[in-house]
Amino acid sequence: MTVKATKFKSSLGINYPSLRDDPLRTGLRWLAGKRADDGAEGLWRIHDKLYELTDFIERHPGGPEWLELTKGTDITEAFETHHLTVAPENMLNKFYIRDAKSPRNSPFTFKNDGFYRKLKTNITKKLAEIPKRPADRSKTIADLLVASYIGLALLAVIWKSFTCGMLSGIFLSLTCIAAHNFFHQKDNIRMYYFNFTLMDYSEWRISHALSHHLHTNTINDLEISALEPFLQYLPGNKHGLLRFLHIVISPGVYLFLFLGSFIRSIISLFLKEKKYSPVIFLAFSVLGLMVVVSGEVIFPLTMFGFIQFTGSLHFGAVGLNAAHHHPDIFHDGDTPRPKHEMDWGIHQLDAVMDRKDITGSHFLVLTNFGDHALHHLFPTIDHGLLEYLYPTFLKTCADFGIEWKLSSQIELVKGQFRQLIKTDPNAEPPRPLKPFKSL
């Protein structure tokens, strides 16, 4: 089932993923490609060692799904970023089987004296000092968002109001983005809010948490490859004036993100690649309520579609302009850092640009993919706690001489379009490391 392609060549030295250009481009197909490429031999690979974790699956504190999905793959980045303490690393020895026979298909390092592990140590200490109430506030915000979505959807059919429908769609998108905070964490009820869209949280645990977060802006980032050829963010072979067409069709791509994801899920179910779960169809529970309160079928169905498309448009516009696509942000194909600076955490900061008009507001951060750098570095930490980590984060960045890029929302929107039409990779590597004093 391997699909050969040579469209992009990784400047980071990553071998072209086996199923990168598979027509379906689902998370499950992406994982199948990793099983072919990672040298994990049907086990779980962490760095250059192989572990048998089958007996631990049901006891995994984060929930069994994380280990069920990743069997047979290299989970080094996931293991490092999802565990803040040394306890999980200390217990690995009893699951050790043997050393891997092949080198990792990743250039990124996690050295004890490197940036990421030092930052993780500092952040873990800081977490013990900060209040936990903001995390509870995140839950309350998510609950209010989903209630607003459902309430406005019902009012839309009762009053036959497309204005209410439009607002319901926006609240659906905000609910979805807020739920993204929760599917990164251990299994919990609010991760299912994501499925009020036509998308599936389980698929996004792969495409977003395991692919995009860990292999950001590389040829192994499924959130980049899944949009091709409609939107091409990596520099390289883009055909003449057709590259400007990407800008024109962007809103159309946004419109079909929800529906396209649902169609891929149905195909995966039909092909028996995806396990059936009732939560896949959670979105239609709201449609059922709309039919009941209105006493009709056709208009609620029409309004439901309108709400989903509105939410999809909003979600795409927010998500693809949030942090990662700008000519000043590293994309695979650009000239990379030298090997001795290839720390995973440093790469994350090279591939992210935060928005100063979002940072500082709990609500905006939770509903607009805010505090993006810190979220990428520590995805399991609730968004409500991230603002308390900035002093520690900035101090560690200063110690290592790492630049934290901060811009505005409008600049990122403009930069996203510039990246779409960009063909020539950046000739200069990201800013060299040079320690400086933090403010």
Order of alpha helices (4+ residues) and beta strands (2+ residues): alpha-beta-beta-alpha-alpha-alpha-beta-alpha-alpha-alpha-alpha-alpha-alpha-alpha-alpha-alpha-alpha-beta-alpha-alpha-alpha-alpha-beta-alpha
